[in-house]
């Protein structure tokens, strides 16, 4: 496995990393809503998180990205 040398400057184009960070934020918000509020059914939020994790994130890994500079 080879890592990108200048990952900080390449972060703007790495869509799989953006989706992973966004999913982490989404999961935290969904957990907070389920834990502290009774707005939505917690099982609905669980299923939603699992579906996003199993469908959206692998598709983000398959997206064609430009070659890293360096």
Helices and strands as residue ranges (DSSP letters): H 7-10, G 11-13, H 15-36, H 42-51, I 52-56, H 57-62
